[in-house]
């Protein structure tokens, strides 16, 4: 193994979420573990990853250009965490009060809520109504296997019972003979 | 939180995978080798992002594997120092709190990185935080209502303070059995985090504050 480039770039939570969703169910155990856990984590209510979409993020990043003081890391965290309040923004941006005026803070928060919030999600939903909504991302194969196993047992029991029946029937026939 | 890393490696495709589509078999083999593994000085590999290049397959005389020299991008979990993450409390001990992001559990918040007036409640074996507490008085005289407990399973906002990589070598089996009870196996990659600061800590602490503020503002508006 050789590392050619340790950091090609950063990925936002949304990008990772999309890629992991696209992978579908895999036969590799380790991959299935990371997939399910990552999806579980990224669907956390406190992260807005599931509500985001590509156009929203590009719009947000374009409009954040006007705030020259923001670093790329801070922008990435804004996209990942989508702060809803001043406190949340205060955590993300160091020395918030010195670098940005109150109007700027308000502007950033409103930009975040319009581009990453549920409003864009609603529009998006209206656009493609036929998209799958309630389908689970991953089918728990263990559960399926358990169900199969139970069914097999039930069938076997039935067979056994049937066998007993036949034997008895034969017995009766023999007696009759 | 996630980075993209370009790697070059020789990938072995097992004979059992040869009935698959060529591309699928290479992708699966890369995921089999790297998924959920820690790479030294890189971080925790999640899965393959993109396969960039691959040589023709070649076979060695000793086994049935087909080897491909590949270049590919992996998705790596590697939060940068200073990054803010949302994590869940996994466990607490007197030394501090262990937080988890689901696929990665080795995020430790030592006691000196907790908010200033935080005490360990032995009876509940959890930490509690006292907001607006006078520093002179004993924190244990506080009433249960004043205590904000950091319970297991709660969402906390953390800041990454440091990252540690350690070389972990497998031990000979006999030694491993003898020492297994005394030695704690070090983890190859772990993170130290902090919840000491404005907006950090249990997520709901800060939501409540805002709601109260909003209520106050509303009250003022009505007046």
Interface residues (C-beta under 8 A of the other chain):
Chain A: X1 X2 X3 X4 X5 X6 X7 X8 X9 X10 X11 X12 X13 X15 X16 X19 X20 X23 X26 X27 X28 X30 X31 X33 X34 X35 X37 X38 X40 X41 X44 X46 X47 X73 X77 X80 X81 X85 X87 X88 X90 X91 X92
Chain B: X1 X2 X3 X4 X5 X6 X7 X8 X9 X28 X31 X32 X35 X36 X37 X39 X41 X42 X46 X47 X49 X71 X73 X75 X80 X82 X83 X84 X86 X101 X102 X103 X155 X157 X159 X197 X198 X199 X200 X203 X206 X207 X209 X210
